[in-house]
Amino acid sequence: MTILMQALFIFFARILDVSIGTLRTILLVKGNRRIAAVLGFFEVMIYLIVLGKVVGNINKPVLIIAYCLGYACGNIIGGKIEEKLSLGRVSAGVILKENYEDVVQTLRDEGFGVTIFEGMGLEGKSYMLNIILERRHIQKLYKAVYKIDPNAFITVTDIRSSMGGHFVPKKKF
């Protein structure tokens, strides 16, 4: 195998193993231990094969560079894959000063479950909406809220697990 072919193999194998590692970590944090374990097996297998090729040829800097570039690109690609999969649920907090009834009605019409809390902020009375939703629906939430109240303050936090509640129905194909 030529040095260029070795470098390309190392580069793409590293992208694969780091991307798998990113997904494994996310699944582990979200409580999917079995799937994470299977991914971990393949991640380490690829890692060891690639590491052996680099260490066995430590005098070839192009292989070290391919290894490092593959790692860097694997982080980017793993993050993009996770973004596209949108695994899990999040908790969104929407803070509004006015028009909260319109926002609540719009969100409920879109299928979101909304819990309302009344509070007092720096500038007076405000309303906090609590919404638990699938990550893939975050943009839908932003669009619905900002269409009515462009001054709304929204925070989104990952949650590990949830039970019960009301969620946007899954589309049937």
matplotlib code that plots the C-alpha trace (Angstrom):
import matplotlib.pyplot as plt

x = [0.0, 1.5, 2.0, -0.8, -3.2, -2.2, -2.7, -6.2, -7.1, -5.9, -7.7, -11.1, -10.9, -10.2, -13.2, -15.3, -14.0, -14.3, -17.8, -18.8, -17.2, -19.3, -22.5, -21.5, -20.9, -24.2, -26.1, -24.4, -25.3, -28.9, -29.1, -28.8, -26.0, -26.4, -26.2, -23.3, -21.5, -21.8, -20.6, -17.7, -16.6, -16.4, -14.9, -12.0, -11.5, -11.0, -8.9, -6.5, -6.1, -5.4, -3.1, -1.1, -0.6, 0.7, 2.9, 4.4, 5.4, 6.2, 8.9, 6.4, 5.0, 2.3, 0.6, 0.7, -0.8, -3.5, -4.2, -4.6, -6.7, -9.0, -9.5, -10.3, -12.7, -14.3, -15.3, -16.9, -18.7, -19.8, -21.3, -23.1, -24.4, -25.7, -27.3, -29.1, -30.3, -31.5, -31.5, -33.6, -35.7, -35.1, -36.8, -37.5, -38.2, -39.9, -40.1, -42.6, -43.8, -46.9, -48.9, -48.4, -51.9, -51.3, -48.0, -49.5, -52.4, -50.1, -47.8, -50.7, -52.2, -48.8, -49.2, -46.8, -47.6, -47.2, -47.1, -47.4, -45.8, -46.5, -43.6, -42.0, -39.0, -36.9, -39.4, -42.6, -44.9, -43.7, -44.7, -42.6, -43.7, -42.2, -42.2, -40.7, -40.1, -38.1, -34.9, -35.9, -38.7, -36.6, -36.6, -40.4, -40.7, -38.5, -40.4, -43.8, -42.7, -40.7, -43.5, -45.7, -43.1, -39.7, -38.6, -39.2, -36.3, -35.9, -33.6, -33.2, -31.7, -31.0, -32.8, -31.8, -35.2, -38.9, -42.1, -45.7, -46.8, -47.9, -45.7, -46.0, -47.5, -45.2, -45.9, -47.3, -46.0]
y = [0.0, 3.4, 6.1, 8.2, 5.2, 4.6, 8.3, 8.3, 5.1, 6.6, 9.9, 8.3, 5.6, 8.3, 10.3, 7.2, 6.2, 9.8, 10.2, 6.9, 8.1, 11.3, 9.4, 6.9, 9.6, 11.3, 8.0, 7.1, 10.5, 10.0, 6.6, 4.3, 2.1, -0.9, 0.9, 2.9, -0.3, -1.7, 1.6, 1.6, -1.8, -0.7, 2.7, 1.1, -1.6, 1.0, 3.2, 0.4, -0.7, 2.9, 3.6, 0.5, 1.8, 5.1, 3.9, 1.2, 4.0, 6.8, 8.0, 9.0, 12.4, 12.3, 9.5, 11.5, 14.5, 12.2, 10.8, 14.3, 15.7, 12.7, 13.3, 17.0, 16.2, 13.4, 15.8, 18.1, 15.3, 13.5, 16.8, 17.3, 13.7, 14.2, 17.5, 15.8, 12.9, 15.3, 12.6, 13.0, 15.6, 19.1, 21.5, 24.9, 27.9, 30.9, 34.1, 36.7, 40.1, 40.3, 38.4, 35.2, 34.0, 34.2, 32.4, 29.7, 29.2, 29.0, 26.5, 24.4, 24.6, 23.3, 20.3, 21.5, 20.9, 24.2, 24.9, 28.6, 30.2, 33.8, 35.7, 39.1, 40.2, 43.4, 45.2, 43.9, 40.9, 38.2, 34.8, 31.7, 28.9, 25.4, 23.1, 19.6, 18.7, 16.5, 18.2, 18.0, 20.4, 23.2, 25.3, 24.8, 26.2, 29.2, 30.1, 29.9, 32.0, 34.7, 35.1, 36.5, 37.9, 38.7, 39.9, 36.5, 35.0, 31.3, 28.9, 25.2, 22.6, 18.9, 16.5, 12.9, 11.4, 12.3, 10.5, 11.4, 14.8, 16.0, 16.0, 16.9, 13.8, 11.7, 12.1, 9.0, 8.2]
z = [0.0, -1.0, 1.7, 0.2, 0.4, 4.0, 4.9, 3.3, 5.1, 8.4, 7.8, 6.9, 9.6, 12.2, 11.0, 11.4, 14.9, 16.3, 14.8, 16.4, 19.7, 19.6, 19.1, 21.8, 24.3, 23.6, 23.8, 27.0, 28.6, 27.4, 29.1, 26.0, 27.5, 25.3, 22.0, 23.4, 24.3, 20.8, 19.3, 21.8, 20.6, 17.0, 17.9, 19.9, 17.2, 14.5, 16.8, 17.6, 14.0, 12.9, 15.9, 15.0, 11.5, 12.7, 15.5, 13.2, 10.8, 13.3, 11.0, 8.3, 9.3, 6.7, 8.6, 11.8, 10.0, 8.5, 12.0, 13.5, 10.7, 10.8, 14.5, 13.9, 11.1, 13.0, 15.7, 13.2, 11.3, 14.5, 15.7, 12.4, 12.5, 16.0, 15.0, 12.1, 14.3, 17.0, 19.6, 22.8, 24.4, 25.7, 28.1, 26.7, 28.9, 27.1, 29.0, 27.7, 28.9, 26.8, 24.2, 26.3, 25.6, 21.8, 22.1, 24.3, 21.9, 18.9, 20.6, 21.6, 18.1, 16.9, 19.3, 22.0, 25.7, 27.5, 31.3, 32.3, 35.3, 36.3, 37.8, 38.4, 36.4, 36.5, 34.3, 36.0, 35.5, 33.1, 32.1, 31.8, 29.5, 30.1, 27.2, 26.9, 23.3, 21.0, 19.9, 16.3, 17.0, 18.5, 15.2, 15.0, 18.5, 17.8, 14.6, 16.4, 19.3, 17.4, 14.9, 17.7, 20.1, 18.6, 22.1, 23.8, 25.7, 25.1, 26.8, 25.8, 28.1, 27.3, 29.6, 30.2, 30.4, 30.9, 31.5, 30.6, 29.3, 25.9, 22.8, 19.2, 17.5, 15.4, 11.7, 10.0, 6.6]

ax = plt.figure().add_subplot(projection="3d")
ax.plot(x, y, z, "-o")
ax.set_aspect("equal")
plt.show()
